[in-house]
Amino acid sequence: MGSERVQQAKKFIVLSLFCALSAINGFAWLMFDPAKKDLEKVFDPHFSTSQLTLLSSWQPIMYMVAAPFATAALVKPDGLRTVMKVGCVLELMGSTIKFLALISPHHAFSLALLHVGQILSACVSPIAIGTPAELSAVWFPEDQRARATGCAVLANNLGNGIAYLTVPAIANAFGYSHVVMMEFLIAVILISLSWLFLPP
């Protein structure tokens, strides 16, 4: 009975951490679109509509690039745990670089840094989008797999929705740097929880 409870707790910890990673990845994907005017002010005169389009396009581009590596890692023993930890590291690195880009936004290199940070965040997309079925197959019994997969899939869309709802309000009230700071803080919390609580 005790070991069954431990196993129950473990699978919901894994699902919760995965959903958090997927949601932050969904947030990172669309965090620029709702704040076009704020970004134009921050990165003036270097920011343009084509820059905005490219920032939002890195996610599908990097999905195609990174998906083979994520798939190769998943089939190895302990692969799911490894890709989740790598995803947390990439998300933290991406948000850190994006935050650094906003320290001196009027320099031309700052926009390049923003793209580098977004590319690193985008490398998490094959993990966030491509592994829910693997997660539910490894951690959940057959009668719970549909619900677990559904939760894991919807988390990325939840992150998209949170971006559209919160980014304009935060950017208008405090400035766009606070949007990136929020992403960074969530990434720090997520990587800490993953290293502490993600079971083998």
N, C-alpha and C positions, 0 to 999 in steps of 0.2 A: 504493500500500500504506500509506504513512504517513498520507495523508488519510483512508483508510478506518478506520484505528485511532483517529484523532482523532474521527471521527464516531461510532464505537462508544463511545468514552469519553464524549462529549457526551450521547448518549442515555441512558446509564446514570447520569450525573450528574443529568440532569433527572428521571429516574424516582426516583432515591434522594431527591432534595430534595422531590419531590412526595409520596412515601410518608411522609417525615418530617413534612411539613406536615399530611397527612391523619391520621397517627397522633396528633399533638399535639392536633388538633381533636377526634378521638375521645376522647382522654383528658379534654380540657376539658369535653366534653359530660357525661360521667358521673363527674366528680371529686367531686361532692357526695353522691351517693346512698350510697356505702359508708361515709361518715363522719358520718352523721346525729347521733349522740350527741356527737361532738367539736364539730360546728357549733353544736349547742344550747348547749354549755358556752361556746364562744367568743363567740357573739352573744346570750347570755342578757341580757335577757328577750325580745328581739325576734324570735328565730328560731322557726319553727313548721313543721309538716308541709306546710302550703300554700306556705310560702316555698321549701321543698325541692323541691316539685313544680314550682313556677314556674321555679326555677333550672335544672332538668333539661328543662323544656319550651321554653326559649328557642331551643334548636337547631332543632327542627322549625318553630317559629313564624318565626324569622328566615330559615330556608331559603326559605320562601314569599315573604318580603319581598325578599330579596337575590338570589334566583335570576334574575329578569329582567335585573338589572344585570350579573351575571356572564356570562350568556348573550350579552348585547349586546357586552360587552368581548371575549368569546372569538372572535367572528366577524371582528373587526378584525385587520389585520396585526400580528403580534407579540402577539396577544391572550393566548395561553397564558402567555407570560413575564410579561406585565403582571398578569394575575389572580393568578399565583403570588406575585409580589412584593407585591401589595396584600394577599393573604392572610397573608403573613408579617408585614406591618405591623399588620394588624388583630389578629393573634394576640398580637403583642408588646404592643400597646396594651391589649388585654383583660387579659392576665396582669399587666401593670403596675398597672392600676386595681384588680384583685382583690387584689393585694399591698398596695396603699395602704389598702384596706378593712380589712385585718387589723391595721393599725398601732394604730387606736383602735376595736376592735370593739364596745365597749359603747355607742357613740353610735348613735343611730337612723340617721344618714346613712350609716354604714358599710355597713349592709345594702343600702341603695340603690346605693352604689358597687359592691358585689359584683354586683348585678344588671346595672349598666351594663357592668362588665367582662365578664360572661358574655354579654351581648348582642353585644358586639364580637367575642368569640370565636365566637359562634354565626353571625355574618355570614360566616365562612369556610366554613361547611358546604356551600353550593352549589359552591364550588371543590373541596373535598375529596371530595364525593360525586358531583358532576355532571360532572366533567371527565376521568375516567380514559380514556374512549373517545377523546376529543379528543387527549389526550396520546399515546396509542399510535398513533393515525392519523397524527399529525404527525411523530413521532420514530422509529417502528419500521416495518420492512418487514412485509408481510402475514403471513409465516410466524412472526413474533414478537409480533404484536399481541395474540393471546389471552393469552399469558403476561404481557405488560406490563400489559394491562387487569386481569387477575386480581390481580397484585401491587398495583396502585394501588387497587383496590377493597378488598382485604383489609386494607390499611394502617389504614383507619379502624376496622375491627373489632379490629385489634390494639391500637390505642389504647384502645378500650373495655375490652378484657381487661386491659391494663396498669393501667388505673385501678382496676378491681375487685381486682386482685391486690396492688397496691402502696399504694394510698391508706390502707386501714385500718392497715397496718403502720407506715407513716411517721407518720400522725396519732397513733397510740398511743405510738410511741417518742419523737417529737420535737415533736409539736403540729401542728395543721392548717396553720399558717403555712408550714411546711416543704414541704407539698404544693404550695402556690401558688408558693413560691420555686423549686421544681423546675420547674414549668411555665414560670415566668419565665426561668430560666436556659436551658432548652431553646429557648424562643422567641428569646432573644438569639443563641444559637449558630446557629439556623436562619436568622434574618434576615441574619446576617453571611455565612454560607456562600452564601445565595441571591444576595446583592449581589456577592459575589466570583466565584462560579463558575457561576451560571445563564447558559447560553449564549444568544445571540440567535437 
